[in-house]
Amino acid sequence: MIFLDAAATTPVRREVLEAMWPLLTGEFGNPSSHHSLGGAAATALAAARRTVANVLGCRPGEVTFTSGGTEADNLAVKGMALARQAADPALNRVVISAVEHPAVEESARYLERFHGFSVDVVPVDSTGRVTAEALSAVLGPETALVSIMYANNEVGTVQPIAELAALARERGVPFHTDAVQAAGWLPVDVKTLGVDALSISGHKLGAPKGCGVLFVRGRTRVEPLVHGGGQERGRRSGTENVAGAVGLATALALAHADQARLAERVTRLRDGFIAAVLDGVSGAVLTGHPVDRLPSVASFCFPGTSGESVLLELERQGVVCSSGSACAAGSDAPSPVLLALGIEAEVAQTAVRFSFDSSVTDADLDAAAVAVRAAVGSVRTLGVPGR
């Protein structure tokens, strides 16, 4: 099997498992307990927090561990907007882009339904990029928060986050970015990016599912979503997943240490794969920005096919990939991200996304390109209609 669905999840790295093992066995204590077992767990948790802070270029106290990227996004969008509204009821607008992950979009819509917020959606161009001009047009004195993702999970487009965050900062508006797909491939130093909050998910980096992190800049008010024991400096109550935090910190540090080299190598492989598919499949359309895209994502539409039929045929040939966001599994509607890029609904339903982890090889992608040509050709020959 050639696994090309790393944007959905990645295998757990051996180094991560080894770092987590003691916390799952002998050092199983609750970090809030005042005895030796609890103290060992608290020490491990503090070390994990420092490791994450070192990668992000922030203080350990600005790191909140969560159950994953979705919770981190929810805490950032809801928590920061509600805290701003509580301080000033006139702050009742939230800005998101048209290509956000559902964790951000649905959080904004929750605020709209239950807390009287309005949601301003910034359009993107045909490559999926938000421009400073487009963001500036929707910022106003009532804007409580801006949330724009660093890199898109479906088409791989990378946003000019530092420029957009600087614009929001000039207007006095906090800026959050969902960096779930970017972490490990792009720099995530929060000072360089200029963001006030940033979300990461462990299982995209070689840590287990169920662990994530939210950076929130010091003195930024956040209304907690989970109440109880006051863990994580009151931002996220509940006994911490110490092993998960250690696993995430280990995976993030490993990815960060080799980020530049791996990004360069995988970008070269990605570009070769894109060229092979575009040359070998008549009518294939690359989606997302042709240059400013994640090293790890190559996404296409294959007009005249059904994307699901192509996926099934690829899996029969030993290539595992996806039609888009794993968080939209089970939906047969065209992707809102592709529609936001101006792609027609019928064409959007032919989408296939290939996403790579750092272990991908030339041989993997050469074989995958051959399989794509065969799969699309087979589906077209059989006359399988689009949805």
N, C-alpha and C positions, 0 to 999 in steps of 0.2 A: 504494500500500500504506500502511495505517495500522499502524504498528508499536507494539503494546501488550504487549511482552514484555521490558521493560527490566530486570525483576528477574533475568532470565536473563543478559542482557548488554546493553551499550550500544555505539553506534558510537564510534570513536576521534575525539576532538576534534582539530580542525585545530591548535590551539595546542600540543597534546600531541605531535602528529607533528612539528611544527617544532622543539620542544624536544629531541626524541629524535634527529632526523636527523643532527646532527653526531656523535653517539656511535655511529651505525651506519655512518658513512662515514669522514671524516678522522681523528676522535678515537676510533679503534677499540681502543685499547690495553687491556691487562689492568691493573686498578687495583693489583695486587700487584707489577707490574714496576717496577724502579727505573731508569726512563729517562723521557724527556720524554712519550712517548705514554702510558705507564703513569701518569705524574704527572697528565696532563690528565684521564684517566679517574678517577683517585682524587679529584681536585678536584671533578669533576662529581658523583661519588657522595656525597662529603661534603656538598656543597651540597643535594643531594636529601634527605639525612638531616636536615639542619637545617630544611628546608622542612616535612617531615613532622612533626618535633618541634614546630615553631612552631604547627602546626594542632592537634596533640594536647595541647599544653601540657606537654610533657615535655622531657627532655634528649636530645640527639642519640644519646648512648650507650645510650639505652633503646629505640632503634629498630632492629629487625632486618628486613632485606629478605628476602622469600621468593618462591616461585614462584606464590603466590596465596593466597586465603583458606583453601583446604583445607589447605595445608601449614602456614599460620599457626595454624589451629585444632589440627592434629595436634601441632605443636611445643609449643603452650601446654598442652594437656591431658596428653599423654604426658610431655612434658619436665618440667613443673612437678610432676606427681604422682610421677614416678619419682625426682626429686630430693628431694622431701619424704620418700618412703619410704626412700631411702638414708640420710637423716639420722636417721629414726626409723621402724623397721619396723612400729610400731603404727599408723602413718598409712597405712591401706590401704583407704580408702573414697573414692569420687568421687561428687559430686552433680551431676546434670544435670537439665534440665527435660524434660517429656514432649513438647516441640515443637522439640527441637534439630535443627539441620541434621545430615545424616549424617556430616559431617566431625567433629563433636563426639561424636555418639552412637557411631559406630564406633570412634573413638579410645578412648572409655571402655570399650567392649566388648573391645577389644584388651587393655587393662590387666586386665580381668576374666579373660580367657582365658589370658594368658601371664604375668601378674605377681601373681596372687593378690588383686587388688582386688575389692571389691564395688561395685556401681553402685547408688546410690540415685536414683530418678527422682521428681522433684517433680511432682505433678499440676498441671493448670491448670484454670481454670474454663471455662465454656461460651464465653467470648470469647477464650480462649487466654492469659489472664494468670496469672502466678505471684504468689501473695500472700506477704507476709512470714511469715504464720502457717504456710503450707504449707512454706516453706523452713526455718523454725525447727524444724519437727517432724522433719526428717531430718538436721539438723546434729548431729554428735556429736564426742566427743573423738578419734575415729579418722578424721575427715574430713580428707583431704589437700588437696582442691581443690573449688571450686564453679565450674561453667561454665554460664551462662545467657545466651542470646542477647539482644541489645538489641532487635531487631525481627525478626519472623518473615518468612521469605521466601515463604511460601505465603499467609498470611491477613493479613499486615501488622501484627499486634498488636505494640504497643510495651510492653516490660516496664519496671517501675519500678526501673531498674538501680541508681540511687543508693541507694535504700532497701534493696534486697537486698544490695548490696555492703557497706553499713554494718553490716548484720546479721552478715554473714560476718566482717567485720573485728573486731566485738565478740567473736567466738568464736575469733579468731586464725587464720582460714582464708583463704588466698589466693582471689581471685575473678577469673575470666576471663569476658569477654563477646565473643561473635561479633558484630561491628558491620559485617559485610559489607554488609547491606542498609541499615543506618542511616546510614553515612557519606555525606555530601552532603545528607542530608535532616534530620538531627538533630544537636544539639551533640555533639561527641566529645572534649571536654576531659577528660582522664583524671583530673585532680584533682577536678573537679566531680562526675564519675561515681563517683569513689572506687574504681576498679578497679585490680587489679594487673597485668592483661594484657588486650589488646584487639586483635582481628584485623580487617584490612581487605583487600579485593580490588580491584585496579586496574580490571578490566574492567567493574565495576558503576558506574564513575565517569567513563568516557570515556577510559580508558587501555587499552592492549592487553591481551589475555589473556596470562597467564603472569607476572604481577607482583603481589606482595602485600606486606603488612607486618605485623609483630607488635610491638606495644609490650609490654615487660615492665619493670615497675618496678625501679629500681636495687636491687641486693642480693638480688633474688629469684632463687633458684637454679633453673636449667633444665638438664636433661640433654639434650644435643644428639641429634637423630635422624640427622643426616648428619655423618660424621666425615671428616677429611682435612686440609685446609690451614689450618683454624682461622680462616677468614674470619668476618665478622660477630661479632667478639669471642668466637669459639669456639662460638657458638650455632648456626651454620649454615654448614658448610664448603662450598666450591665457589666457582669464579670467579663474582663477582657479575654479574647482568644489569644493567649500568650504564644502558643505554638504558631498560630497563623501570623501573628505580628512578626515573630522571629523569621518565619519562612518568607514573608513579603520583604522584610528588610534585607535578608540574604540575597534573594533574587534580584532586588533592585540594585544592590551594590555590585553584584556580578555583572548585570547588564550595563550599568553605568561605567564600570572599569574598562569595558571593551566596546563601548557604544560607537565611537568614531570609526574604528576599523571594521566592525561588523556592518555598520550602516553603509560604508563605502562598498564593501564586498557584495552585500545583498542588493544594493542599488544597481550594480553592474549586471547581476544575474536577472534582476527584475526587468531591466531595459532590454536585455536579450530575449527574454520570454515574451514581452510585449511585442517586439518586432517580429518574432516568429509567428505569433498568433495573428497579428494584423496582416502579415505577408501570406500566411497560409490559409486564412479563412475569409472567403469573399464576403464583403459587407460588414465585417466585424468593426465595432465602434468602441474605442477606448473611452471610458468614463472617468471624470475627475481631471485634475490639472495634469498636463503632460510632463511637467518638470517638478513643480512644488507639491510633491506627493510623498507619502510614506515609502521608505525603501521596501517595505514588506507587503504592499498591496498592488495588485494588477486587476482591474475590473473592466468588464466588457459587456456590451449588449450584442446579441446575435440575431438581428432582425430575420423574421421568417421562421423562427423556431419557438419552442417553449423552453424557457430557462430551466424548469423542473425536469423536462425530458432530457435536456443536455446533461444536467447533474446526474441523473440516473444512469445515463450511458457512460459518463465519465467514471462513475463508481464501479460499473461493470468492468471497466478497463483498469481499475486499480488506482484511480485518482479521486481523492476526497476533497471537495471544496464546497461552496455554498452559493446561494442566490442573493445574499445580502446579509443584513444584521441577524445574528442568532436570536436577538431579543424580539424579533418579529416572526418567530417560528410559528407555522400553522396559518399564517395569513396569506391569502392569494391575491391581495390587493397590490397594485403597483407601488413600488417604493416611493414614499414622500420625498426622499432625498433626490432620487432621479427626476421626479416631477419638478422639484425646485430648480434643477439644472436646465429645465426646459425640454426634457426628453418626453416624447409622446408616451401615453400610458401603454399602448400596445407594444411599443419598443421596450419600455421599462420592464415589462413582464418577461423579457428574454435575457435579463441580467444574470451574469455569473461572476462571482468574486473569487479570486485566487489570492491567498494570503500566506506568507511564509514565516517560519521561525528562523533563528540564526543558524540552524543546522542544514538548511536547504543547500542542495548542490547543483552544479551544472547538469549532471546526469538526470537529476530529478526533473528539472525544468525542461530539458530537451525531451524527455519522455512525455512530460505533461503536454507540451506543445503538439507533439504528434497525436496524443490522445484527444486533444481539443479538436484538431482538424477532423479526425475520424468521427468523433461524437457529433459534432455539428453537421457533418456531411451525412451521417446516418439518420439523424433526426429530420433533416431536410428531404432526404430521399424517401423516407417513410411518410412524409407529408404531415408530420405532427403539428397541429395548429398551435398558435400562441393562445394564452388564456383569453 
